[in-house]
Protein backbone atom coordinates (compact mmCIF):
# COMPACT_ATOMS: atom_id res chain seq x y z
CA UNK A 1 0.00 0.00 0.00
CA UNK A 2 2.89 2.37 0.80
CA UNK A 3 4.25 1.86 -2.71
CA UNK A 4 0.88 2.70 -4.30
CA UNK A 5 0.75 5.98 -2.37
CA UNK A 6 4.31 6.78 -3.43
CA UNK A 7 3.42 6.11 -7.07
CA UNK A 8 0.33 8.31 -6.83
CA UNK A 9 2.59 11.09 -5.61
CA UNK A 10 4.90 10.51 -8.60
CA UNK A 11 2.16 10.36 -11.24
CA UNK A 12 -0.05 13.22 -10.00
CA UNK A 13 2.65 15.95 -10.37
CA UNK A 14 3.16 14.81 -13.98
CA UNK A 15 -0.51 15.31 -14.71
CA UNK A 16 -0.52 18.72 -13.02
CA UNK A 17 2.65 19.83 -14.81
CA UNK A 18 1.19 18.72 -18.11
CA UNK A 19 -1.71 21.12 -17.58
CA UNK A 20 0.73 24.00 -18.00
CA UNK A 21 1.48 23.08 -21.62
CA UNK A 22 -1.54 24.69 -23.33
CA UNK A 23 0.10 24.73 -26.79
CA UNK A 24 0.24 20.92 -27.05
CA UNK A 25 -2.52 19.07 -28.90
CA UNK A 26 -5.39 17.95 -26.70
CA UNK A 27 -5.76 14.16 -26.85
CA UNK A 28 -9.01 12.38 -26.12
CA UNK A 29 -9.79 12.73 -22.43
CA UNK A 30 -10.82 9.11 -21.82
CA UNK A 31 -7.17 8.02 -21.73
CA UNK A 32 -6.11 10.76 -19.29
CA UNK A 33 -5.42 9.72 -15.72
CA UNK A 34 -3.42 7.03 -13.94
CA UNK A 35 -3.55 3.37 -14.84
CA UNK A 36 -2.18 0.37 -12.92
CA UNK A 37 -1.20 -2.76 -14.84
CA UNK A 38 -3.10 -5.96 -14.13
CA UNK A 39 -0.64 -8.85 -14.03
CA UNK A 40 -2.09 -11.98 -15.59
CA UNK A 41 1.06 -14.02 -14.90
CA UNK A 42 1.76 -14.84 -11.21
CA UNK A 43 5.52 -14.73 -11.88
CA UNK A 44 5.23 -10.93 -12.33
CA UNK A 45 3.47 -10.36 -9.00
CA UNK A 46 6.44 -8.38 -7.64
CA UNK A 47 6.28 -5.86 -10.51
CA UNK A 48 4.18 -2.69 -10.22
CA UNK A 49 3.59 -0.82 -13.48
CA UNK A 50 1.88 2.58 -13.42
CA UNK A 51 1.08 4.48 -16.60
CA UNK A 52 -0.17 8.08 -16.45
CA UNK A 53 -1.49 10.30 -19.24
CA UNK A 54 -1.85 14.02 -18.58
CA UNK A 55 -3.30 16.87 -20.55
CA UNK A 56 -0.99 18.49 -23.04
CA UNK A 57 -0.03 15.06 -24.41
CA UNK A 58 2.42 14.27 -21.55
CA UNK A 59 2.83 10.77 -20.17
CA UNK A 60 4.80 9.06 -17.43
CA UNK A 61 5.38 5.44 -16.60
CA UNK A 62 6.85 4.00 -13.43
CA UNK A 63 7.85 0.36 -13.11
CA UNK A 64 8.89 -0.88 -9.67
CA UNK A 65 10.18 -4.31 -8.70
CA UNK A 66 9.90 -5.42 -5.09
CA UNK A 67 11.07 -8.41 -3.14
CA UNK A 68 7.94 -10.54 -2.98
CA UNK A 69 8.74 -12.02 0.44
CA UNK A 70 9.45 -8.72 2.25
CA UNK A 71 7.92 -6.06 -0.01
CA UNK A 72 11.23 -4.17 -0.05
CA UNK A 73 11.73 -2.06 -3.17
CA UNK A 74 14.58 -3.46 -5.31
CA UNK A 75 14.54 -1.20 -8.37
CA UNK A 76 12.47 1.28 -10.33
CA UNK A 77 12.42 2.85 -13.77
CA UNK A 78 10.59 6.09 -14.54
CA UNK A 79 9.87 7.12 -18.15
CA UNK A 80 8.65 10.59 -19.06
CA UNK A 81 7.66 11.89 -22.45
CA UNK A 82 4.86 12.77 -24.79
CA UNK A 83 2.19 10.73 -26.48
CA UNK A 84 -0.07 11.03 -29.46
CA UNK A 85 -3.20 9.25 -30.55
CA UNK A 86 -4.16 8.51 -34.13
CA UNK A 87 -7.44 6.62 -34.14
CA UNK A 88 -6.69 3.54 -32.06
CA UNK A 89 -2.90 4.00 -32.33
CA UNK A 90 -0.96 5.07 -29.25
CA UNK A 91 2.56 6.35 -29.85
CA UNK A 92 4.98 7.23 -27.07
CA UNK A 93 8.08 9.41 -27.29
CA UNK A 94 10.39 9.00 -24.31
CA UNK A 95 12.25 12.18 -23.34
CA UNK A 96 13.74 11.13 -20.00
CA UNK A 97 14.39 7.86 -18.13
CA UNK A 98 15.31 7.74 -14.44
CA UNK A 99 16.56 4.44 -13.03
CA UNK A 100 17.06 3.45 -9.40
CA UNK A 101 18.53 0.22 -8.05
CA UNK A 102 19.01 -0.68 -4.37
CA UNK A 103 22.02 -2.90 -5.14
CA UNK A 104 24.02 -0.06 -6.70
CA UNK A 105 23.71 2.34 -3.80
CA UNK A 106 20.23 3.67 -4.41
CA UNK A 107 21.23 6.83 -6.30
CA UNK A 108 18.78 7.64 -9.13
CA UNK A 109 20.37 8.02 -12.57
CA UNK A 110 18.52 10.14 -15.13
CA UNK A 111 19.14 9.98 -18.87
CA UNK A 112 17.65 12.38 -21.42
CA UNK A 113 16.34 10.95 -24.69
CA UNK A 114 15.69 12.71 -28.00
CA UNK A 115 11.95 12.08 -27.91
CA UNK A 116 11.73 9.98 -31.04
CA UNK A 117 8.39 8.26 -31.55
CA UNK A 118 8.61 4.63 -30.55
CA UNK A 119 6.62 2.01 -28.68
CA UNK A 120 3.77 2.41 -31.16
CA UNK A 121 0.83 0.10 -30.83
CA UNK A 122 -2.90 0.15 -30.47
CA UNK A 123 -5.11 0.77 -27.47
CA UNK A 124 -8.70 0.46 -26.44
CA UNK A 125 -10.65 1.29 -23.30
CA UNK A 126 -13.24 -1.26 -22.35
CA UNK A 127 -15.22 -1.67 -19.08
CA UNK A 128 -12.82 0.61 -17.20
CA UNK A 129 -9.67 -1.12 -18.49
CA UNK A 130 -7.00 0.20 -20.83
CA UNK A 131 -5.65 -2.47 -23.19
CA UNK A 132 -2.30 -1.78 -24.93
CA UNK A 133 -1.15 -4.01 -27.78
CA UNK A 134 2.38 -3.60 -29.12
CA UNK A 135 5.30 -5.64 -30.43
CA UNK A 136 8.04 -6.94 -28.15
CA UNK A 137 11.29 -8.36 -29.44
CA UNK A 138 12.57 -11.39 -27.51
CA UNK A 139 15.55 -13.31 -28.89
CA UNK A 140 13.39 -15.54 -31.07
CA UNK A 141 11.62 -12.76 -32.99
CA UNK A 142 8.80 -10.23 -32.69
CA UNK A 143 5.81 -11.10 -30.50
CA UNK A 144 2.51 -9.24 -30.28
CA UNK A 145 1.93 -8.35 -26.63
CA UNK A 146 -1.27 -7.14 -24.97
CA UNK A 147 -1.29 -5.73 -21.44
CA UNK A 148 -4.24 -4.58 -19.37
CA UNK A 149 -4.38 -1.64 -16.93
CA UNK A 150 -7.18 -0.52 -14.64
CA UNK A 151 -7.91 3.13 -13.96
CA UNK A 152 -6.48 4.53 -10.72
CA UNK A 153 -6.99 8.31 -11.04
CA UNK A 154 -9.32 10.01 -11.94
CA UNK A 155 -12.39 7.86 -12.23
Backbone as a ProteinNet text record, in pm:
[ID]
protein_1_A
[PRIMARY]
XXXXXXXXXXXXXXXXXXXXXXXXXXXXXXXXXXXXXXXXXXXXXXXXXXXXXXXXXXXXXXXXXXXXXXXXXXXXXXXXXXXXXXXXXXXXXXXXXXXXXXXXXXXXXXXXXXXXXXXXXXXXXXXXXXXXXXXXXXXXXXXXXXXXXXXXXXX
[TERTIARY]
81.8	0	86.3	199.3	288.7	343.2	371.9	424.9	320	194.1	87.6	72.4	83.2	75.1	192.6	311.4	430.7	413.9	361.7	341.5	238.9	132.6	32.7	96.5	188.9	259	350.4	403.3	489.5	409.6	294.2	215.8	135.6	79.2	-4.5	69.6	194.7	264.8	284.1	303	315.9	188.7	76.3	-51	-71.3	-35.9	-51.5	44.4	168.3	265.1	223.6	162.5	119.1	10.9	-65.5	-171.2	-115	12	73.2	104.8	109.4	148	23.9	-29.4	-153.6	-135.4	-12.2	9.8	8.2	20.6	24.4	-114.9	-121.2	-251.7	-327.5	-457.2	-539.2	-585.7	-530.8	-575.8	-714.2	-768.8	-900.9	-894.1	-987.7	-978.9	-998.4	-1056.7	-1081.9	-954.3	-842.1	-716.7	-644.1	-679.6	-610.5	-636.1	-533.8	-542.1	-431.9	-442.3	-341.6	-397.9	-316.1	-355.4	-254.6	-302.5	-217.9	-231.6	-118	-120.3	-175.5	-257.5	-309.9	-217.7	-157.6	-64.4	-139	-141.6	-209.3	-121.3	9.8	106.2	153.7	133.4	175.6	325	406.9	551.5	588.5	496.1	523.3	456.6	418.6	346.8	428.7	560.3	644.3	673.6	605.8	628	504.9	526.5	418.3	444	344.9	359.2	247.2	282.4	187.5	210.7	102.8	108.1	14.7	65.3	-16.8	-15.5	-134.2	-148.7	-207.8	-137.5	-184.6	-232	-291.8	-330.4	-203.6	-216.3	-98.9	-12.5	-69.5	-2.6	123	128.9	241.5	205.8	305.7	282.7	400.3	376.2	480	450.1	554.2	537.8	641.1	596.7	685.3	670.5	782.8	784.9	871.8	814.9	889.3	890.5	1004.1	1018.4	1047.4	965.8	990	1019.9	1079.6	1106.8	974.6	928.6	794.3	780.5	884.8	874.2	864.7	940.4	945.1	873.6	851.2	791.6	891.5	1019.8	1123.4	1142.8	1152.4	1173.1	1314.8	1327.9	1457.6	1506.1	1414.4	1453.7	1331.1	1356.7	1247.2	1300.9	1211.4	1241.9	1127	1159	1058.7	1082.6	981.4	986.7	900.9	945.4	864.8	871.3	765.4	766.3	632.6	610.2	486	419.4	291.6	219.1	128.3	91	-7.4	-97	-218.4	-319.7	-359.4	-368.5	-416.1	-515.7	-643.5	-743.8	-722.1	-695.7	-669.4	-519.8	-434.9	-289.9	-245	-157.5	-96.4	53.6	111.8	255.6	317.1	428.9	498.3	635.4	673.9	807.9	872.3	970.9	1038.8	1137.7	1130.2	1224.6	1321.6	1286	1373.9	1344.6	1451.4	1439.1	1522.6	1460.6	1530.9	1527	1646	1656.1	1711.7	1660.6	1705.8	1720.6	1829.7	1853.4	1914.7	1853	1900.8	2040.1	2072.9	2202.2	2319.6	2292.3	2401.8	2406.9	2358.4	2370.7	2246.2	2148.6	2023.3	2023.3	2121	2123.3	2052.5	1946.8	1878.1	1969.1	1960.2	2037.1	1938.9	1943.5	1852.2	1926.1	1857.9	1913.6	1810.8	1853.5	1764.9	1765.7	1650.4	1634.4	1583.1	1606.4	1569	1419.8	1338.7	1194.7	1147.2	1219.3	1173.4	1052.6	961.5	839.5	871.3	835.5	860.6	747.1	760.1	661.9	521.3	508	376.8	298	171.8	82.9	-59.3	-150.4	-290.5	-338.8	-451.8	-511.4	-662.2	-726.2	-870.5	-904.7	-1015.7	-1065.1	-1198.4	-1207	-1324.3	-1355.3	-1476.8	-1521.5	-1425	-1372.2	-1282	-1138.2	-1103.4	-966.7	-907.1	-777.4	-700.3	-621.8	-639	-564.8	-463.9	-335.3	-230.4	-179.4	-171.4	-114.7	1.9	117.1	238.1	328.5	437.8	530	649.8	681.5	804.5	900.4	1027.5	1129.5	1219	1167.9	1256.8	1356.7	1448	1555.4	1504.4	1386.3	1339.3	1248.3	1238.4	1162.2	1049.9	984.2	880	756.7	698.9	580.7	479.5	355.6	251.1	215.7	215.5	192.6	75.3	-15.3	-127.3	-121.3	-125.8	-128.5	-254.5	-299.9	-424	-395.5	-450.7	-437.8	-577.8	-592.1	-718.2	-695	-801	-790.9	-774.5	-671.4	-647.8	-704.7	-658.7	-699.1	-719.2	-805.1	-932.1	-1028.7	-1140.8	-1239.3	-1352
-118.8	0	125.3	122.5	237.1	268.2	166	185.5	250.5	211.2	269.7	418.3	455.9	598.4	674.2	615.3	677.9	699	598.5	611.4	718.3	726.1	830.7	967.9	982.6	1109.3	1137.3	1032.7	1050.9	1083.5	1020	1036.3	1166.1	1203.1	1322	1450	1473.4	1594.9	1599.2	1484.5	1480.8	1534.3	1486.4	1530.6	1679.9	1728.8	1871.9	1955.6	1909.4	1983.5	1985.3	1879.3	1872.4	1974.9	2012.5	2111.7	2246	2272.3	2400.1	2413.7	2306	2308	2323.3	2444.6	2468.5	2460.6	2473.1	2472.8	2331.6	2230.3	2092.4	2048.7	1954.7	1907.1	1838.2	1854	1794.6	1656	1549.9	1416.3	1388.2	1275.2	1238.4	1218.1	1276	1273.3	1136	1039.8	910.7	836.3	868.8	802.2	873.6	998.1	1075.8	1018.3	1022.2	971.6	871.9	802	703.3	563.3	475.2	336.7	243.8	137.2	37.1	-93.5	-152.6	-275.8	-393.1	-471.6	-596	-707.1	-778.5	-885.4	-1017.8	-1070.6	-1197.8	-1316.1	-1296.4	-1402.3	-1390.2	-1491.6	-1483.6	-1459.6	-1493.7	-1472.8	-1324.7	-1237.1	-1093.1	-1021.2	-1094.9	-1035.7	-930.9	-935.9	-837.9	-715	-699.2	-585.7	-495.7	-367.2	-268.9	-176	-158.7	-82.3	20.5	147.1	258.2	332.2	372.1	448.4	567.6	688.1	807.6	894.3	940.2	1030	1160.9	1271.1	1402.2	1482.6	1597	1686.9	1742.4	1797	1848.9	1738.6	1619.6	1505.8	1460.4	1474.3	1426.8	1291.7	1204.5	1076.5	1045.2	956.9	906.5	761.2	685.3	544	509.4	443	399.9	249.8	179.8	35.7	10.5	-57.1	-87.7	-238.4	-288.3	-430.7	-441.8	-523.9	-542.4	-688.4	-707.2	-841.2	-897.4	-1003.5	-1054.1	-1098.4	-1151.9	-1201.9	-1088.5	-979.6	-871.8	-745.1	-729.4	-606.4	-494	-519.5	-416.8	-380.6	-252.6	-206	-238.6	-306.5	-345.6	-250.9	-208.8	-119.9	-50.2	58.1	127.9	195.6	212.6	285.4	382	506.4	608.7	665.5	653.2	712.4	838.2	940.1	1059.4	1092.6	1150.8	1188.8	1242	1230	1276.8	1159.8	1176.5	1072.6	1137.2	1057.6	1103.4	987.3	1022.1	925.2	951.7	843.1	850.7	737.6	768.2	661.9	573.1	444.2	354.1	332.4	410.9	400.3	489.5	434.5	507.2	505.3	623.9	635	711.7	661.7	722.5	770.5	888	940.9	966.9	887.5	899.6	1015.6	1106.7	1217.8	1207.8	1128.5	1112.5	979.2	910.6	786.2	802.4	771.2	774.3	633.4	580.5	444.2	447.8	357.2	344.9	196.9	160.9	21.6	16.5	-58	-67.6	-129.1	-221.3	-290.4	-200.5	-93.9	-5.6	122.4	118.2	234.3	320.2	294.5	366.9	508.7	548.1	682.8	681.2	762	764.5	818.4	758.1	801.6	839.3	964.9	1014.2	1027.7	988.8	998.1	1065.9	1170.9	1237.5	1163.1	1161.4	1095.1	1196.7	1172.3	1271.2	1284.5	1196.1	1208.3	1154.4	1057.9	997.9	909.2	903.5	825.7	678.1	607	463.4	399.5	274.1	201.1	223.5	223.1	241.2	111	124.9	9.7	60.8	-24.4	14.9	14.2	78.6	77.5	76.3	33.7	45.7	54.3	120.3	128.6	57.9	-40	-126.1	-163.2	-132.8	-167.2	-117.5	3.5	61.1	14.5	-64.1	-112.1	-50.8	-23.4	20.3	-100.8	-137.1	-246.9	-186.5	-219.9	-178.4	-301.2	-293	-401.3	-342.8	-406.8	-359.7	-479.3	-456.9	-564.5	-562.7	-679	-693.9	-778.7	-770.2	-836.3	-926.3	-1043.7	-1138.8	-1196.3	-1278	-1331.2	-1410.6	-1468.8	-1553.8	-1482.2	-1350.1	-1275.8	-1193.7	-1111.5	-1023.3	-1099.7	-1049.2	-1110.1	-1000.1	-1020.1	-924.3	-942.4	-832.7	-835.5	-745.2	-794.9	-713.8	-710.3	-589.6	-572.9	-496.4	-518.3	-457.6	-375.5	-254.2	-164.5	-128.6	-106.8	-51.7	90.6	170	313.2	336.3	413.6	452.7	591.6	690.8	830.8	895.2	985.7	1001.3	895.7	884.1	785.9	854.6
0	0	0	74.9	79.8	-59.3	-137.1	-271.4	-361.1	-347.7	-430.3	-400.2	-272.5	-237.2	-296.1	-286.8	-343.3	-493.3	-562.2	-706.6	-738.7	-659.6	-682.7	-670.9	-575.6	-560.9	-678.7	-743.5	-859.5	-985.4	-1002	-1124	-1122.1	-1006.9	-999.8	-1039.6	-992	-1037.3	-1188.7	-1252.3	-1397.9	-1462.6	-1414.1	-1470.5	-1448.1	-1329.8	-1301.6	-1385.6	-1399.7	-1480.7	-1626.6	-1672.1	-1811.3	-1839.7	-1738.4	-1758.2	-1800.4	-1767.2	-1800.4	-1948.5	-2023.3	-2162.4	-2250.9	-2259.9	-2332.7	-2483.9	-2534.2	-2678.8	-2737.5	-2655.3	-2704.5	-2750.2	-2844.5	-2890.2	-2777.6	-2774.8	-2670	-2711.7	-2649.9	-2684.6	-2626.3	-2662.7	-2612.1	-2461.1	-2388.6	-2242.6	-2179	-2247.1	-2182.1	-2144.4	-2206.2	-2172.8	-2058.8	-2031.4	-1929.1	-1790.2	-1707.8	-1571.7	-1545.5	-1434.3	-1393.6	-1406.7	-1459.4	-1484.4	-1419.2	-1355.5	-1292	-1368.9	-1404	-1483.7	-1402.7	-1469.4	-1413.4	-1460.4	-1366.6	-1403	-1413.1	-1533.3	-1558.7	-1519.1	-1518.4	-1490.4	-1345.4	-1261.6	-1121.5	-1102.6	-1202	-1188	-1190.1	-1230.7	-1233.3	-1116.7	-1013	-899.9	-826.2	-831.5	-764	-847.7	-961.5	-1050.8	-1047.9	-1020.7	-1021.8	-1139.7	-1223.9	-1348.1	-1355.1	-1331.4	-1341.7	-1472.1	-1535.7	-1659.7	-1643.4	-1662.9	-1645.4	-1769.3	-1809.2	-1923.5	-1873.9	-1898.7	-1857.9	-1976.5	-1946.9	-2054.6	-2117.8	-2235.1	-2303.8	-2362.7	-2376.6	-2441.5	-2368.3	-2235.5	-2155.1	-2094	-2083.3	-2017	-1926	-1831.7	-1743.3	-1712.9	-1693.6	-1660.3	-1554.2	-1449	-1342.6	-1325.7	-1332.3	-1311.1	-1188.6	-1089.2	-967.1	-946.2	-899.7	-869.6	-721.2	-652.2	-509.4	-478.4	-365	-314.2	-264.7	-328.1	-297.9	-153.2	-93	44.1	146.1	125.4	225.1	180.4	50.3	-1.5	-18.7	8.6	-5.1	-151.7	-180.7	-316.8	-362.2	-477	-530.7	-638.9	-727.7	-836.6	-892.6	-964.8	-1032.9	-1158	-1254.2	-1376.8	-1400.1	-1427.6	-1454.2	-1593.1	-1680.7	-1814.8	-1813.7	-1884.4	-1906.4	-2054	-2104.8	-2244.9	-2290.5	-2419.3	-2479.3	-2549.9	-2575.7	-2648.1	-2749.9	-2848.2	-2945.6	-2982.8	-3015.3	-3054.7	-3198	-3275	-3413	-3429.2	-3413.1	-3413.9	-3293.4	-3317.9	-3206.1	-3183.4	-3251.4	-3233.3	-3118.4	-3035.9	-2925.2	-2947.3	-2962.8	-2985.3	-2869.4	-2819	-2706.6	-2751.1	-2704.5	-2729.3	-2593.3	-2559.7	-2430.6	-2437.9	-2339.3	-2334.4	-2216.9	-2115.6	-1999.6	-1930.6	-1888.6	-1812.6	-1685.8	-1571.3	-1443.5	-1385.4	-1355.6	-1302.6	-1160.6	-1078.1	-940.5	-907.9	-839.6	-805.1	-665.3	-575.2	-437.5	-429.9	-518.8	-514.3	-552.7	-626.7	-670.1	-589.3	-467.6	-380.3	-371.2	-452.5	-441	-493.3	-573	-630.2	-765.3	-783.2	-913.4	-1023.3	-1141.4	-1257.4	-1366.8	-1409	-1512.5	-1645.1	-1753	-1887.1	-1976.3	-2046.6	-2141.8	-2273.6	-2340.5	-2469.2	-2570.4	-2699.4	-2800.3	-2824.3	-2770.2	-2790.6	-2923.6	-2979	-3104.1	-3076.8	-3171.7	-3154.7	-3164.1	-3061.2	-3054.6	-2976.8	-2948.3	-2868.1	-2922.4	-3053.7	-3116	-3105.9	-3089.2	-3083	-3084.4	-3050.6	-3046.6	-2902.2	-2879.3	-2747	-2761.2	-2653.7	-2643.7	-2495.7	-2466.7	-2329.9	-2328.1	-2238.7	-2235.5	-2090.6	-2045.1	-1908.4	-1801.7	-1819.6	-1720.4	-1728.9	-1829.5	-1848.7	-1974.7	-1967.6	-2083.4	-2132.5	-2257.5	-2319	-2415.9	-2400.8	-2493.4	-2565.9	-2697.8	-2778.4	-2856.6	-2845.1	-2912.1	-2937.6	-3008.3	-3043.3	-2949.3	-2891.6	-2814.5	-2896.8	-2863.4	-2943.8	-2859	-2818.7	-2750.6	-2851.6	-2803.8	-2888.8	-3008.5	-2997.7	-3107.2	-3207.2	-3199.8	-3299.2	-3238.8	-3320.3	-3269.1	-3219.6	-3109.5	-3050.1	-3019.7	-3061.9	-3027.8	-2880.8	-2806.4	-2662.9	-2628.4	-2545.5	-2497	-2345.2	-2289	-2144.1	-2107	-1983.8	-1936.7	-1812.2	-1807.3	-1693.4	-1643.9	-1513.3	-1464.5	-1419.1	-1425.1	-1395.8	-1246.2	-1210.4	-1072	-1045.1	-1123.2	-1104.2	-1240.8	-1264.5	-1194	-1243.5	-1180.7	-1223.3	-1295.8
[MASK]
+++++++++++++++++++++++++++++++++++++++++++++++++++++++++++++++++++++++++++++++++++++++++++++++++++++++++++++++++++++++++++++++++++++++++++++++++++++++++++

